[in-house]
Amino acid sequence: MAGDSQKKLGPIAILTVPLFIVALVFTVVLTASTANCGSSSGSGGSVSVDPDSVPDINIGGYGHEQLVNAAHIITAGEDLGLSARDQTIGVMTAMGESSLKVLDYGDAVGPDSRGLFQQRDNWGPIEDRMDPYKSATMFFEAMVRNVPDAERESLAPTLVAHRTQINADPYHYEKYWDTAVQIVEELSGKTTQLGAGGATCKDDTTPGHVGKDGWASPGDGPITDRYGPRAAIPGVIGAQFHTGLDLQAGGCYGPIWAAHDGTVSNVFIDSLGNWFLVVDHGGGVITHYVHMYADGLIAKTGDKVKAGEQIARTGSSGASTGCHLHFEVQIDGEFTNPEPFLAERGITY
């Protein structure tokens, strides 16, 4: 949707799949909150791995040869003075391009792609593209040119990779991030503090305000859309029932808080590309937090959370026209209007 339309309509959440959906809008967010863990430039933010000392193990389905290649990528990043986050982006990208294998073939028409990063002739000579360390160095140099430090630290890792590689799908690399973090941490023996599901720091969070009844606001106001029937929006959605409460929640990468004590029962992405985080509060009460990006997820399935604990950051994943929190409440499996539900528990907007 064009920018003017977004200003007039405000954020929209689509959480059912009516047959008359006309189109889905997927917003590529170019700015985010600064994630400080392992993100500062300079050798102090790097992790180290000796490629010659990689043990013969398997990490996340990747064997010894692939892990040695990952070690070369990590080393190339360290030698350029890049952060652990940058090094992990390099590993993630090579996972998405070659499964961490030095491939002597590619799928490009014309100048063919080669190596860990499937680089074409314009990247450099074939012998450099087939060398794990040199190809990684070329990748990182291009990354630094295409995505300057301050911007790189605020972008989702998959978008940094996309800006460097120019993949047809900006979110192609997203699914490799968690395993890339695992590989970097296990090979280096260091804890990067890069958050589960993305690039946010596990301990870079902001607590919310908990009311006297033990409930907290899931996100800052104002309200941008309410629970109930909603008219069709030409070119976006057909008429449907809006099952939640939309909050501005600080805009892109603003804090999202658990509304009450509970257990994270699920974190998933649905068929429309909406990221969901589900908290079970017991007694048949469940809350849903929707539209985060993968790198905006903090809590993970199985976590015990407290009211007002930050569990995610606001995004615009899936069927959404702008960064906001879509908050839902279910009681015994049935949706209920979150606004009066929260008001009865001392949370008003």
FENWO-V271587 format. One record per residue. RES is the residue in one letter. SS is DSSP state (alpha for helix, beta for strand, coil for the rest). Layout:
{{RES | SS} {RES | SS}}
This chain:
{{M | coil} {A | coil} {G | alpha} {D | alpha} {S | alpha} {Q | alpha} {K | alpha} {K | alpha} {L | alpha} {G | coil} {P | coil} {I | coil} {A | beta} {I | coil} {L | coil} {T | coil} {V | coil} {P | coil} {L | coil} {F | coil} {I | coil} {V | coil} {A | coil} {L | coil} {V | coil} {F | coil} {T | coil} {V | coil} {V | coil} {L | coil} {T | coil} {A | coil} {S | coil} {T | coil} {A | coil} {N | coil} {C | coil} {G | coil} {S | coil} {S | coil} {S | coil} {G | coil} {S | alpha} {G | alpha} {G | alpha} {S | coil} {V | coil} {S | coil} {V | coil} {D | coil} {P | alpha} {D | alpha} {S | alpha} {V | coil} {P | coil} {D | coil} {I | coil} {N | coil} {I | beta} {G | coil} {G | coil} {Y | beta} {G | coil} {H | alpha} {E | alpha} {Q | alpha} {L | alpha} {V | alpha} {N | alpha} {A | alpha} {A | alpha} {H | alpha} {I | alpha} {I | alpha} {T | alpha} {A | alpha} {G | alpha} {E | alpha} {D | alpha} {L | coil} {G | coil} {L | coil} {S | coil} {A | alpha} {R | alpha} {D | alpha} {Q | alpha} {T | alpha} {I | alpha} {G | alpha} {V | alpha} {M | alpha} {T | alpha} {A | alpha} {M | alpha} {G | alpha} {E | alpha} {S | alpha} {S | coil} {L | coil} {K | coil} {V | coil} {L | coil} {D | coil} {Y | coil} {G | coil} {D | coil} {A | coil} {V | coil} {G | coil} {P | coil} {D | coil} {S | coil} {R | beta} {G | coil} {L | coil} {F | coil} {Q | coil} {Q | beta} {R | coil} {D | alpha} {N | alpha} {W | alpha} {G | coil} {P | coil} {I | alpha} {E | alpha} {D | alpha} {R | alpha} {M | coil} {D | coil} {P | alpha} {Y | alpha} {K | alpha} {S | alpha} {A | alpha} {T | alpha} {M | alpha} {F | alpha} {F | alpha} {E | alpha} {A | alpha} {M | alpha} {V | alpha} {R | alpha} {N | alpha} {V | coil} {P | coil} {D | alpha} {A | alpha} {E | alpha} {R | alpha} {E | alpha} {S | alpha} {L | coil} {A | coil} {P | alpha} {T | alpha} {L | alpha} {V | alpha} {A | alpha} {H | alpha} {R | alpha} {T | alpha} {Q | alpha} {I | coil} {N | coil} {A | coil} {D | coil} {P | coil} {Y | coil} {H | coil} {Y | coil} {E | alpha} {K | alpha} {Y | alpha} {W | alpha} {D | alpha} {T | alpha} {A | alpha} {V | alpha} {Q | alpha} {I | alpha} {V | alpha} {E | alpha} {E | alpha} {L | alpha} {S | alpha} {G | coil} {K | coil} {T | coil} {T | coil} {Q | coil} {L | beta} {G | coil} {A | coil} {G | coil} {G | coil} {A | coil} {T | coil} {C | beta} {K | coil} {D | coil} {D | coil} {T | coil} {T | coil} {P | coil} {G | coil} {H | coil} {V | beta} {G | coil} {K | coil} {D | coil} {G | coil} {W | coil} {A | beta} {S | coil} {P | coil} {G | coil} {D | coil} {G | coil} {P | coil} {I | beta} {T | beta} {D | beta} {R | coil} {Y | coil} {G | beta} {P | beta} {R | beta} {A | coil} {A | coil} {I | beta} {P | coil} {G | coil} {V | coil} {I | beta} {G | coil} {A | coil} {Q | beta} {F | beta} {H | beta} {T | coil} {G | coil} {L | beta} {D | beta} {L | beta} {Q | coil} {A | coil} {G | coil} {G | coil} {C | coil} {Y | coil} {G | coil} {P | beta} {I | beta} {W | beta} {A | coil} {A | coil} {H | coil} {D | coil} {G | beta} {T | beta} {V | beta} {S | beta} {N | beta} {V | beta} {F | beta} {I | beta} {D | coil} {S | coil} {L | coil} {G | coil} {N | coil} {W | beta} {F | beta} {L | beta} {V | beta} {V | beta} {D | beta} {H | beta} {G | beta} {G | coil} {G | coil} {V | beta} {I | beta} {T | beta} {H | beta} {Y | beta} {V | beta} {H | beta} {M | beta} {Y | coil} {A | alpha} {D | alpha} {G | alpha} {L | beta} {I | coil} {A | coil} {K | coil} {T | coil} {G | coil} {D | coil} {K | beta} {V | beta} {K | coil} {A | coil} {G | coil} {E | coil} {Q | beta} {I | beta} {A | beta} {R | beta} {T | coil} {G | beta} {S | coil} {S | coil} {G | coil} {A | coil} {S | beta} {T | coil} {G | coil} {C | coil} {H | beta} {L | beta} {H | beta} {F | beta} {E | beta} {V | beta} {Q | beta} {I | beta} {D | coil} {G | coil} {E | beta} {F | beta} {T | beta} {N | coil} {P | alpha} {E | alpha} {P | alpha} {F | alpha} {L | alpha} {A | alpha} {E | coil} {R | coil} {G | coil} {I | coil} {T | coil} {Y | coil}}
